[in-house]
Every structure is written in structure tokens, then in C-alpha cells.
């Protein structure tokens, strides 16, 4: 239970850091694979490349903590 709470706390801190400094990081939102469609009165942004990168990093962290 204690280890799970520590991991959850680290994840929440990571999410907080990304939300605070995410707009200031040049690579987030501009990776290859990020989809951006802009039309008059309509903007669609789907950060597919960024989501994949974050997923890989989180999976690696879970794998590292499981060892």
C-alpha cells in the first residue's frame, strides 16, 4: 500500500509539472505525429506523438519500479 501511494504521488507531481511547464517546453505539442487542423472558426489539435512519448516514459517508469 505504501509503495503504491508513493508511485501515485510521483505521478501526480509529474502531471502537475507538465501542466505548469508544459507550454514552455518546446518539444511538447510539436512532435512528428501531432495532428493540428486549423480552419476558419475551428481548430483541432490531437497530440498523438506527444501521447505516445509520454506513454513510453510512464511504461518505463512502471517497469523500473516493478523490478
HELIX and SHEET records of a PDB file:
HELIX    1   1 UNK A    2  UNK A   21  1                                  20    
HELIX    2   2 UNK A   22  UNK A   24  5                                   3    
HELIX    3   3 UNK A   48  UNK A   66  1                                  19    
SHEET    1   A 2 UNK A  34  UNK A  39  0                                        
SHEET    2   A 2 UNK A  42  UNK A  47 -1                                        
END                                                                             
